[in-house]
């Protein structure tokens, strides 16, 4: 038995039955990281030694009858834009290369301090979560475990690749326009973007505050439901956090979709969607029909407007949020200056990467006098139309089914020189963030090159249970994890 191949619920069962120890679990993952990190490059900060020490301490505390969390001693990986006390939080940027947070974010506090999980390390990402390939990190380019010449997706590419490569049993990512779901799709794992306001953003370094949401990246749907149950909940430190009753989302996993109404928007299956992605999605639709769901074609006319709307709102909020990195209070400060203006100028020029600068400039432009009404105000009006379009569909359907990504994993460097082509990677996911809805990506097959294809299930606001059950039922009927495994091959056909 390879411990690192087990899901968290399988690990928990073996730990409860005393078939394995907590120290054995953590050591297995640390060994796996030591073996695979040179190929995958998923970690910005590796906490292997500290993790082994903590696992021994937790084993002792449990032996002494201390009442720890239900998932105490289970390892986890954290995307490097979540504040961790005493541990570097870099956002994969030179700007925060040596920043050590003085506090834990709310979600970090829940899993590490309250639940007593073991932090294996901070995971690589696109700088400040801006990107779709994890090529925008200032430190390293994470590789896709299914083919090391391909990207893992982004911006949570380190989190998705680490889960796919069995370097962590589960991880936390953040999703602003698809940054959990798209890399989950490209890496053949499960990614859940919760409803906006369900999970606290306190301690998440902000990219676009009205779109960002923390969520789980896991090996299967049950683990996603478990991790969501642990991190969801009201937080008085986050003014956008909703006061919702605490739920155990695993209770929603009924393995039954009889009578479930699924809408399939034709606009998401048109031009730009890869032929093999369409074929895999059509097979998944047939499987849902076979399982007793009612599947119908519908119209969701948001795709063509959503991408432009998303990039206007996201860049405007980014330009505002990233104004705090000025070379004065904390973060990178240039050595090359003679006055205050040069400190600001040079610190930001040297500290930020090309993609972050591009988005700050675009965001500043759309917020500037004379352009605000034409761009930002109009984008907010379109945002309302997108929400209304989803609501119209949810009057008739329980779930909306689309591809997660229009394509499978692409070659490292293939889209780097063309930002607009890279932005199109998010065309299937951004509308979910604009409307603040929950979205789940689950694997539904592989293409002819053996690269994973993801299916996205979109639900009504705060109705994570329905999409989790729909995903779980499909997963149980198809057994993706048993049939397909990452190959770690070094280069394939493009």
Protein Blocks (a to p, Z undefined) as FASTA:
>chain_A
ZZklpcfklmmmmmmnomacfklmmmmmmmmmmmmmmmnomafbdcklmmmmmmmmmmmm
mmnopacdfkgoiacdddfkbccehiaceklpaklmmaccfbdcfklmmmmmmnopacfb
dcdddehhiajkopmpckbccddfkbmkbcebjfklmmmmmmmnopafbdcdddfkopmm
mmmmmnopacddddehjaccehiacfblmlgccddddfblklmmmmmmmmgccdfklmkb
ccdddddfklmmnopaehiacdddfklmmghiafklmmmmmmmmmmmmmnopacdddddd
fklmmmmmmmmmmmmmmmmmmmmmnolmgccddfbdfbfklmmmmmmmmmpcfklmmmmm
mmmmmmpghjlmmmmmmmmmmmmmmmmmmmmmmmmpmbdcddfbfbdcddehklmmmmkl
mmmmmmmmmmmmmnopacddddebdcfkopacdddddddehilmlmmmmmmmmmmmnomm
lmpccekighiaZZ
